[in-house]
Amino acid sequence: MLFEINRNYNDAISKYGENHIIGTFLYGSQNYNLATSTSDVDTRTLIIPSFNDIVLSNKEIAIEKCLDDSSHSNIEDIRHFARALRKQNICFLEILFTDYFKINLVYKYIWDKLLDYREEIARMNPGNFVRAITGMSVQQHNKVLGSSLTNKLGYNGKALAMLLRLEYMLEKYIAGLPFKDCLVVDEHTKDRILTYKTAETIPLATAIKESDRAYLNIKTMSDSLLLSENLAENIATVNFINSVVADLIKPSLLKELSE
């Protein structure tokens, strides 16, 4: 994993310049304790926009790049990343909790501020989090049978595994566990999920039943939370994220303008 992370980090430096690179972070199955021997090593590299990016363009850089080895090396503007955090997108929240990354030491002390506040960030808007989980569960439930990536028994094991992981995450989130414990499945759950993800011995009828059960459970939990909780966004956390983004951008711009 470290090889791929370093490679993608160095590739980003070659394209954007070291001054604009915050770091490269792993996302995906390794972060959930669900990696197999065939799992890709996917990364997100966070970048600081240039002066021209800010002044002349209203678009934030967000590039999804599939490499020759089928892994993904995505590039994201820090402003885009901040918006994703506000939406409580778990694919972005997880990089605040990954153990696998390469950080630009110039920005480490600022990035560490974000990490110190990561638990509050992960729970800054329970309504958005639940809606994000529900939206992803709809997609994965539909993919279990409606995808070209079906196994020989007629279902998409990867989609079913993701659906079960989302169910686990929402259960732990509602129970109030630390977010990393919501993200990383325990060993018992890991074995059960990987059985569906990798094995081709579970009958189609069993897979359909498990998919429908997990999806209904997610929907029931989500509906209950959305009706019962105070779901207002935590404005103090929003302001904190914005201040960190500003702290990251400012030194990069000053250096760029001084050259």
C-alpha positions in Angstrom: 0.0 0.0 0.0 2.8 2.4 0.9 4.3 2.0 -2.6 1.0 3.1 -4.3 0.4 5.9 -1.9 4.0 7.3 -2.4 3.7 6.8 -6.2 0.4 8.8 -6.4 1.7 11.5 -4.0 4.8 12.0 -6.2 2.8 12.0 -9.4 0.6 14.7 -8.0 3.7 16.8 -7.0 5.0 16.4 -10.6 1.8 17.7 -12.0 0.8 20.5 -9.5 4.0 21.3 -7.6 4.8 20.3 -4.0 3.5 23.7 -2.7 0.0 22.6 -3.7 -0.1 19.1 -2.3 -1.5 18.5 1.2 -1.2 14.7 1.1 -2.3 11.4 -0.3 -4.7 9.2 1.6 -6.0 5.7 1.3 -9.7 5.1 0.9 -11.5 1.8 0.4 -11.6 -1.7 1.8 -8.4 -1.6 3.7 -9.8 1.2 5.9 -12.8 -1.1 6.8 -10.8 -4.2 7.7 -12.4 -5.8 4.5 -9.4 -6.0 2.1 -8.7 -9.2 0.3 -5.6 -10.3 -1.7 -7.2 -8.8 -4.9 -8.3 -5.4 -3.4 -7.1 -2.3 -5.2 -5.2 0.4 -3.4 -7.3 3.5 -4.1 -6.2 7.0 -3.0 -7.3 10.6 -2.7 -4.8 13.4 -3.0 -5.9 16.7 -1.6 -4.5 19.8 -3.3 -4.5 23.5 -2.6 -5.9 25.6 -5.5 -3.5 28.0 -7.3 -4.2 31.8 -7.4 -5.6 31.4 -11.0 -7.8 28.5 -9.9 -9.4 30.8 -7.2 -9.6 34.0 -9.2 -10.3 32.8 -12.8 -12.3 29.7 -12.3 -15.4 28.9 -10.2 -14.7 25.1 -10.5 -13.1 23.1 -7.8 -10.7 20.4 -9.1 -12.2 16.9 -8.6 -10.6 14.3 -10.9 -11.3 10.6 -10.8 -8.4 8.7 -12.4 -8.4 4.9 -13.0 -4.9 3.6 -13.4 -3.6 0.7 -15.5 -3.8 -1.6 -12.4 -7.5 -0.8 -12.0 -6.9 1.2 -8.8 -8.0 4.8 -8.5 -5.9 7.9 -7.9 -8.3 10.8 -7.3 -7.3 14.4 -7.1 -9.5 16.8 -5.0 -9.3 20.5 -4.3 -9.4 21.1 -0.5 -12.5 23.2 -1.0 -14.3 20.3 -2.6 -13.2 18.1 0.2 -14.6 20.5 2.8 -18.0 20.5 1.0 -18.0 16.7 1.0 -17.4 16.7 4.8 -20.4 19.0 5.2 -22.5 16.6 3.2 -21.1 13.8 5.5 -19.9 11.8 2.5 -18.4 8.7 4.2 -16.0 8.2 1.2 -14.4 11.5 2.3 -14.9 11.2 6.0 -12.9 8.0 6.1 -9.6 9.6 5.1 -9.7 11.5 8.4 -9.5 8.1 10.1 -7.2 6.1 7.8 -3.9 4.8 9.1 -2.4 4.9 5.6 -1.3 8.2 4.1 1.6 10.5 3.1 1.3 14.1 4.3 3.3 17.1 3.1 5.2 18.1 6.2 4.7 21.8 5.3 1.0 21.4 6.1 1.1 18.7 8.7 0.6 21.0 11.7 -2.6 22.4 10.0 -3.9 19.0 8.9 -3.4 17.7 12.5 -5.9 20.4 13.6 -8.5 18.7 11.4 -7.6 15.3 12.8 -7.9 16.5 16.4 -11.5 17.5 15.5 -12.4 14.6 13.4 -14.9 13.0 15.7 -16.9 16.2 15.8 -16.7 16.5 12.0 -18.0 13.0 11.5 -21.1 13.9 13.6 -21.6 17.5 12.5 -24.8 16.7 10.7 -26.5 13.4 11.6 -29.3 14.1 9.1 -26.8 14.4 6.2 -24.9 11.3 7.4 -28.1 9.2 7.5 -29.2 10.4 4.1 -25.8 9.6 2.7 -25.9 6.1 4.0 -29.5 5.6 2.8 -28.6 6.9 -0.7 -25.6 4.5 -1.0 -27.7 1.6 0.3 -30.3 2.2 -2.5 -27.5 2.0 -5.1 -26.0 -1.1 -3.7 -29.3 -2.9 -3.2 -30.1 -2.3 -6.8 -26.7 -3.5 -7.9 -27.0 -6.8 -6.1 -29.1 -8.2 -9.0 -29.0 -5.4 -11.5 -25.2 -5.3 -12.3 -23.0 -6.8 -14.9 -20.6 -7.7 -12.1 -22.5 -10.8 -11.0 -20.9 -14.0 -10.0 -21.7 -17.4 -11.4 -24.7 -17.7 -9.0 -26.3 -14.6 -10.4 -25.6 -11.8 -7.8 -23.1 -9.1 -7.2 -21.2 -10.1 -4.1 -19.2 -6.9 -3.8 -22.4 -4.8 -3.8 -24.0 -7.0 -1.2 -20.9 -6.8 0.9 -21.0 -3.0 0.7 -24.7 -3.0 1.7 -23.9 -5.1 4.8 -21.0 -2.8 5.7 -23.3 0.2 5.5 -25.8 -1.5 7.8 -23.0 -2.2 10.3 -21.8 1.4 10.1 -25.2 2.9 10.7 -26.0 0.6 13.6 -22.7 1.6 15.4 -23.2 5.3 14.5 -26.7 5.3 16.1 -25.3 3.5 19.1 -22.9 6.4 19.6 -19.6 4.5 19.1 -16.4 6.4 18.1 -16.5 6.9 14.3 -13.5 4.7 13.6 -15.4 1.8 15.3 -18.3 2.5 13.0 -15.9 2.5 10.0 -13.9 -0.6 10.8 -15.8 -3.9 11.1 -15.1 -6.4 13.9 -13.7 -9.8 13.0 -17.0 -11.6 13.2 -18.7 -9.2 10.9 -15.6 -9.2 8.6 -15.9 -13.0 8.1 -19.6 -12.8 7.4 -19.3 -9.9 4.9 -16.3 -11.4 3.1 -18.3 -14.7 2.7 -20.7 -12.8 0.5 -18.0 -10.7 -1.2 -15.6 -13.5 -2.2 -17.4 -16.8 -2.0 -19.5 -18.3 -4.8 -21.2 -21.0 -2.7 -24.1 -19.0 -1.2 -27.3 -19.6 -3.1 -28.9 -16.8 -5.0 -32.1 -17.0 -2.9 -30.1 -16.6 0.3 -28.2 -13.6 -1.1 -31.4 -11.9 -2.2 -33.0 -12.5 1.2 -29.9 -11.0 3.0 -29.8 -8.0 0.7 -33.5 -7.3 1.2 -33.1 -7.7 5.0 -30.1 -5.3 5.2 -31.7 -2.7 3.0 -35.0 -2.7 5.0 -33.1 -2.5 8.3 -31.1 0.5 7.0 -34.3 2.2 5.9 -36.0 1.5 9.2 -33.1 2.9 11.2 -32.8 5.9 9.0 -36.5 6.8 9.1 -36.5 6.5 12.9 -33.4 8.7 13.3 -34.7 11.4 10.9 -37.9 11.6 12.9 -36.4 11.6 16.4 -33.1 13.5 16.4 -32.1 17.1 16.4 -30.6 17.1 13.0 -29.4 20.7 12.7 -25.9 21.2 11.3 -23.3 22.1 13.9 -22.3 25.6 12.7 -19.3 25.8 15.0 -17.8 22.7 13.3 -18.6 24.2 9.9 -16.7 27.4 10.9 -13.8 25.3 12.2 -13.5 23.4 8.9 -13.6 26.7 6.9 -10.9 28.2 9.1 -8.6 25.2 8.5 -9.2 25.4 4.8 -8.2 29.0 4.9 -5.1 28.2 7.0 -4.1 25.6 4.4 -4.6 27.9 1.4 -3.0 31.0 2.7 0.7 30.0 3.0 0.5 28.3 -0.4 -0.8 31.4 -2.1 1.7 33.7 -0.3 4.5 31.5 -1.5 3.1 31.4 -5.1 2.7 35.1 -5.3 6.1 35.8 -3.9 7.8 33.8 -6.6 
